[in-house]
Amino acid sequence: MASSKSSGTTGQVLVNFEPIPDVKNNEHVQELGMFAVAESEEASVVFVEVVEAQMQVVAGANYSMLIKALDEALNVRFYKGLVYDKPWEDLHTLRSFASVLP
């Protein structure tokens, strides 16, 4: 069950990101990680796997992922990706993608 916080004066409810267990065997999360790499501006990066992920339920879901990939020299690199997903509309949007220093 997702936890939430009240934002006080506005009456909005903010939903926290919740960890997704066993991401290596979660086909949907792995597909979203592959999508994030493909949509990024990192042309030479090759997707390996999502190693960690969290989900925030909104009008759809935000997936925050730690993605393992290979650069053009086949060095392992890690990236943080954020993908908005509305599976019932077949809609995925890359919101951010950035290198994480090892």
N, C-alpha and C positions, 0 to 999 in steps of 0.2 A: 504494500500500500504506500503510495507516495505521501511524503510529508509536505506540509505547506506552512507558509508564514503569512500573516496578515500584514499589509503594508501600512497599517495605521489609519491615517486620515482619509485616504482615498477609497478604502473599502475593497481594494483589489486583493486578490489572493495570488501569491507567488509560489509556484511549485518548485521544489528543489530537484536537482538531478539525483537520480537513484542509480546505484551500480547495477550493471547487467551481469549476472553470473554466467560462467562458462562461455565467454564470447568466442573462443576459438571454434566451438561447435555450433554457434548460432549463425545459420546461413544468411538470415536477413541482415544482421550486423556486418558480416563479412562482405556482402554485396554493397552495402552502403559505404564501407571503407574503400572498396574498389571504385565505386562511383566518385568518391571524394578525390582520389588520386587522379582519375581520368579527367575530372573537371578542373583540376588545379592548373596553375600556370607552370608547374614543374614538369616540363615536357619529357625530361630524361628519367623521371622517377618510375620505378616498376613496383607495383603493389605486391606485398608478401602476405601480410595478415593484419587484422585488428587484434591488438594484444590486451586492450583494456577499453571499456566503454561504459558510458552512463547515459540514461535517458531521462528527459524532462517531458512530461505530458502537457501539451498546450492544445491548440486547435489542430491537432496532429501531434507530432513528437519531434523534439530536438535530440539528436544523438551527438554526444561529445565523445570522440574516439582518439585513442593513441594508436597510430598506425605505423607498422614496421614496413619499410620499403627499401629498395636498392637504388643507389644512384648510378650514373653512367659508368663509373669505375667498379661497379658491383660492391660498393661499400654499403654496409647496413646503416640506415638512417631512420630516425623517428620523426613523425609529424603529428601535430594535433589538428584534427579536423572536426568541424561542426556542420552537421547536415540536418536540414529540416525535412521531415518526411510526412507525407499524407498518402499512405498506401492505397486507400480506397479511391483516390483520384490518380494514382500512378504518378505522383508528384514528388520529386526529390530536388532540393535546392542546397547547393554548397554555400554555406554562410561564411566559413573561414577555413583556411588551411595554412599552416605555418610549420617550419622546421623547429624541432626541439633539440637543443644541444645535448649530446650524450653526457 
